[in-house]
Amino acid sequence: MSSRFLTLADVTEVLNISAPQAYALVRSGELPAIQIGGRLQWRVESTELEKYIQRMYEQTRARISSDGSTIDDAAGD
């Protein structure tokens, strides 16, 4: 059974980003998260992470279509 909540370490692994980048995403509210426990550790609901990823895909598609470039252009092909 997969976990409902992910740690920031899990988020960094899924997104392949650094710990400070993951922390900045949750602190800014861009990636919704909660703080739990006596040490107020961050937890991200797995569905929220999936929603965030989908938003990033949508933003990327919108940016690519608005500036006329293609994925191949970005890759340098």
C-alpha positions in Angstrom: 0.0 0.0 0.0 1.4 3.4 -0.9 1.5 6.1 1.7 -1.0 8.9 1.6 1.6 11.4 2.8 5.2 11.9 1.6 8.1 13.5 3.4 10.1 16.3 1.8 12.8 13.8 1.1 10.3 11.7 -0.9 9.3 14.9 -2.8 12.9 15.6 -3.6 13.3 12.1 -4.9 10.2 12.1 -7.1 10.9 15.6 -8.6 14.7 15.1 -8.7 15.2 18.4 -6.9 17.2 19.6 -3.9 15.9 19.7 -0.3 16.0 23.5 -0.3 14.0 23.6 -3.5 11.3 21.3 -2.1 11.2 23.4 1.1 10.7 26.5 -0.9 7.8 24.9 -2.9 5.9 24.1 0.3 6.8 27.4 2.1 5.5 29.4 -0.8 2.3 27.4 -1.0 3.0 26.3 -4.6 3.0 22.7 -3.4 0.3 22.4 -0.7 1.6 20.7 2.5 0.9 20.3 6.2 3.1 20.4 9.3 2.6 17.7 11.8 4.1 16.4 15.1 6.0 18.2 17.8 8.8 19.0 15.4 6.4 20.4 12.8 7.7 18.2 10.0 6.3 18.8 6.5 4.1 16.3 4.8 2.8 16.4 1.3 -0.3 14.4 0.3 0.6 12.2 -2.7 -2.5 13.5 -4.6 -1.3 17.1 -4.1 2.1 16.2 -5.5 0.4 14.6 -8.6 -1.7 17.8 -9.0 1.5 19.9 -8.8 3.1 17.8 -11.5 0.1 18.1 -13.8 0.1 21.9 -13.2 3.8 22.1 -14.2 3.0 20.1 -17.4 0.2 22.5 -18.2 2.3 25.5 -17.6 5.1 24.1 -19.7 2.7 23.3 -22.6 1.3 26.9 -22.4 4.8 28.4 -22.4 5.9 26.3 -25.3 2.9 27.1 -27.4 3.0 30.8 -26.6 6.6 31.3 -27.6 6.4 29.1 -30.6 9.2 26.8 -29.6 9.0 23.1 -29.5 10.4 20.4 -27.2 13.0 19.7 -29.9 14.1 23.3 -29.9 14.6 23.2 -26.2 16.7 20.0 -26.5 18.9 21.6 -29.1 18.0 19.3 -31.9 
